[in-house]
């Protein structure tokens, strides 16, 4: 595989696993800013070592292992911190995530499919709230709606998504939605 193809493959795989990888790091680090720094370091390490990654194997598991080692390196640097987690705790959390990784990835895929079925107005509201991180006040200004109306809309959308995800997680893979 040529270097540009390899770079594209890395970017594709990383994008596919980035959200769960970020959540994984957040479970082991008490401060979000530190988790972001660790995640960035892990991405650099993954890129530097991507040539060693065997195409066709589990990228998510490999990425979590790299991230876990970055968390351990962070702990060594910050061991004076009072909110320091023990290595046993971190290994337990890591093992728990590994045991549930496939289920979490399936849940994320189903959620993505359910979001895609929403009307555009609902998807836009979700995007503003959860991807752009806007407050309800800022959303109300941008969408020219009341905060109360947006609160009710988001509540309904969450319920619809919960029902959709629950229904689709409980059906066999080959059965249509």
PEZILIN-V188837 format. One record per backbone hydrogen bond with DSSP energy under -0.5 kcal/mol. NH is the residue of the N-H (numbers start at 1). CO is the residue of the C=O. E is the energy in kcal/mol with one decimal. If there is no record, write none. Layout:
NH,CO,E ; NH,CO,E
//
This chain:
6,2,-2.4 ; 7,3,-2.7 ; 8,4,-2.5 ; 9,5,-2.4 ; 10,6,-2.3 ; 11,7,-2.5 ; 12,8,-2.6 ; 13,9,-2.8 ; 14,10,-2.9 ; 15,11,-2.5 ; 16,12,-2.0 ; 17,13,-1.5 ; 18,14,-1.5 ; 21,17,-2.4 ; 22,18,-2.7 ; 23,19,-2.2 ; 24,20,-2.3 ; 25,21,-2.3 ; 26,22,-2.3 ; 27,23,-1.4 ; 28,25,-1.6 ; 29,25,-0.8 ; 32,30,-0.5 ; 35,31,-2.3 ; 36,32,-2.5 ; 37,33,-2.1 ; 38,34,-2.8 ; 39,35,-2.6 ; 40,36,-2.2 ; 41,37,-2.4 ; 42,38,-2.8 ; 43,39,-2.2 ; 44,40,-2.0 ; 45,41,-2.4 ; 46,42,-2.9 ; 47,43,-2.5 ; 48,44,-2.5 ; 49,45,-1.8 ; 50,46,-0.5 ; 50,47,-1.0 ; 52,49,-1.7 ; 53,49,-0.6 ; 53,50,-1.0 ; 55,53,-0.7 ; 57,54,-2.1 ; 59,57,-1.1 ; 62,58,-2.0 ; 63,59,-3.2 ; 64,60,-2.4 ; 65,61,-2.0 ; 66,62,-2.2 ; 67,63,-2.7 ; 68,64,-2.8 ; 69,65,-2.0 ; 70,66,-1.7 ; 71,67,-2.3 ; 72,68,-2.3 ; 73,69,-2.1 ; 74,70,-2.4 ; 75,71,-2.6 ; 76,72,-1.9 ; 77,73,-1.8 ; 78,74,-2.3 ; 79,76,-0.6 ; 81,78,-3.0 ; 84,81,-0.9 ; 90,86,-2.2 ; 91,87,-2.6 ; 92,88,-2.2 ; 93,89,-2.6 ; 94,90,-2.8 ; 95,91,-2.8 ; 96,92,-2.4 ; 97,93,-2.5 ; 98,94,-2.5 ; 99,95,-2.3 ; 100,96,-1.4 ; 101,97,-0.9 ; 101,98,-0.6 ; 104,100,-2.7 ; 105,101,-2.6 ; 106,102,-2.4 ; 107,103,-2.5 ; 108,104,-2.3 ; 109,105,-2.2 ; 110,106,-2.6 ; 111,107,-2.6 ; 112,108,-2.5 ; 113,109,-2.3 ; 114,110,-2.5 ; 115,111,-2.8 ; 116,112,-2.1 ; 117,113,-0.9 ; 117,114,-0.6 ; 118,115,-1.4 ; 122,119,-0.8 ; 123,119,-2.2 ; 124,120,-2.8 ; 125,121,-1.8 ; 126,122,-2.3 ; 127,123,-2.6 ; 128,124,-2.5 ; 129,125,-2.3 ; 130,126,-3.1 ; 131,126,-0.6 ; 131,127,-1.8 ; 132,127,-2.3 ; 134,128,-2.7 ; 139,135,-2.5 ; 140,136,-2.6 ; 141,137,-2.0 ; 142,138,-2.4 ; 143,139,-3.2 ; 144,140,-1.0 ; 145,140,-1.6 ; 150,146,-2.1 ; 151,147,-2.7 ; 152,148,-2.3 ; 153,149,-2.5 ; 154,150,-3.0 ; 155,151,-2.1 ; 156,152,-2.5 ; 157,153,-2.7 ; 158,154,-2.6 ; 159,155,-2.0 ; 160,156,-2.6 ; 161,157,-2.8 ; 162,158,-2.8 ; 163,159,-2.6 ; 164,160,-2.6 ; 165,161,-3.0 ; 166,162,-2.7 ; 167,163,-2.7 ; 168,164,-2.5 ; 169,165,-2.2 ; 170,166,-1.1 ; 171,168,-0.5 ; 175,172,-1.1
//
